[in-house]
Amino acid sequence: MKGLRLLELSKALNIDSSDLLAVCAILKIKATSRLSMLSFDECKKITDYYENKN
C-alpha cells in the first residue's frame, strides 16, 4: 500500500474532504479529488499542519 486516499484521511482526521483538498493546495500537494492517493509523507505533512494550527 502506497498511502491513503484523501477521503480515508479526511475520515481519520474528522475533517471535511473539501477542507482537506484546500490544505493540500496550501501545502502544494497534488490532490485533485477525494479519491486522490496520498503518500505516507504527504499524510504526515497534512497531519503536522493540523497539529501546528491548533
N, C-alpha and C positions, 0 to 999 in steps of 0.2 A: 504494500500500500504506500502510495507516494505522499499522502496527506489527507486533508479533509475537504469536502465540498463546502462552499461558503454557507450553504443552508445548514449543514451539520454544525459548523462552528457557531453560527448565529443562535441555534437552539441551545448549544452547550453554554454559551455566554448569556443567554436570555436577552438577546438584542435583536431588534428587527433587522431582517436581511438587507433592506434598503439603506438603513443606517450603516450597516457593516460595509456595504458597497461604497458609501461615501468615505468611510475611513480608509478603505483600500485606495481610493483616488488620492487622498491626502498623503498616504504613505507610498504612493507610486507603485502599488501592487496591481498587476494586470488581472483584473477580475471584471467581467462584463455582465455576469448574471449570477443568480443564486445557485446555479449548478456548476459554476467555475470551480476548478480544483485549486486548492491552496497547498503549498508545500508546508512541511512542519516548521521551517524557518519563517515563512510568511505568517503562519498561525501564531508563532511566538512574537513576532513584531506587533501583530494586532492586539494580542493579549497584554503585551507590555504597554502599548499605547493606552489601553483602557485602565490599567493599573496606575499609570502615571497621571492620568486625567483625574482620577478620584483621589 
